[in-house]
């Protein structure tokens, strides 16, 4: 038999149990979502400040009581029987209020809906007397989906209500606040004095929304990206909203948790991005990519131990496109999974032709780790090439470990169990590299080129280089120094007891058909 709590939590309308002193003893799930979260322990009068008469008197009068919550939602109260535990109240949304809310207000947060916001914006633009005295702030929550997926939609709804409250608190009375999608909000700021006025509000929104929430005993942290656009005399409603969206995209592209103000040229940048995305899809279909290989050298034996696989894209019109330009776009669009699989299969097939058990190192994107198919792809690539697992090295950056850490660590252990080597790339440039060395025993760590290049000047970079090399030796890990370009840098790397070196001085990236002649030389 289901419990009484589970039955009440299944109801769509709020149900409360009120004690003799007027305090709320129990609230079902619908009440928590509708009335502001964990409200047990609060006074009924705190939630419905306009209800001044005692509940017992209202119940005995036989009247239908209409109450209004702090969020301006109206309910008709149905009084249940009194027991030793308290009085049961059912709160049914007032029909008249529901009709108005469905047309203008978001039922969950009480904010404006899209159409109501558009009407207010059009009115504000029509009555605007000064250029730029109306601004919009397009807000998108960062990491909200993770909260919804892991803690459930009930907590997600509570979070959206709290976010709505914080946005209201940041705005002035005449500003319009709307929820236009699942976790998308828009603020219409009126009476804007100058761009600095709009920037102050945007910064306040990023700060307030990004502060910690406590919801039903859960500590929740999210962020907000904000795109700001100031109205120009020639702008219509559609132009203003589009400019806000473009600025929001730039805020996300810059790393999220920040705001950007629309600037002329952002639309051209977006068009360029879309054209590059089309070319990227075409390149994948037409096999325009190639893989080059850069050697890494064992410093103890002065021998080539293997090569790192590096993707190259020679576009028929653009020419050589830098990976720094197209890899982030491939990750954003999800194309990196198909591109990464092609690189992995190509690199394994090429490495199978090399002599002396040499290793091939392949970079794997954080997006590929989230796809849940990486282990199966690696197994298939090794089998298809006939390459033993110990000759494959998977390189990851700290970005792969930042989200879903436990899931990523499970994947890494599964790869290690196959016999594949795992190395951490760009070591020392992230936030938590040392903690990750405790969580997972990497075979190799690669010192970022910035420390190798900076060590020539001494100071911090040289100290960091020594510290990382000593750490690797203590943990029994191989240490590869990247970006070595001079004889002096190579000598310094040797003196720090790094085990491997990689850079232009010891070998530039080369196509597969150039490897045999390189090894002969």
ABEGO torsion letter per residue (X at the ends): XBBAAAAAAABABBBBBBBAAGBBABBBAAAAAAAGEBABGBBAAAABAABABBAAAAAAAGBBBBBBBAAGBBBBBBBBBBBAAEBBBBBBBBAAAAAAAAAABBAAAGBBBAAAAAAAAAAAAAABABBGABBBBBBBBBGAAAAAAAAEAAAAAAAAAAAAAAAAAABBAABBBBBABAABBBBBBBGBABAAAAAAAAAAAAAAAABBBBBGGBBBBBBBBBBBBBBBAABBAAAAAAAAAAAAAAAAAAGEGBBBBBBBGAAAAAAAAAAAAAAAAAAAAAGABBBBBBBBBBAAAGBBAEBBBBBBBBBAAAEBBBAAAAAAAAAAAGAAAAAAAAAAAAAAAAAAABBGGBBBBBBBBAAAAAAGAAAAAAAAAAAAAGBBAAABBBBBBAAAAABGAAAAAAAAAAAAAAGBBBBBBGBGABAAAAAAAAABBBABBBBBAAAAAAAAAEEAAAAAAAAAAAAAAAAGBBBBBBGBABAAAAAAAAAAGBABBBEAAAEBBBBAAAAAAAAAX
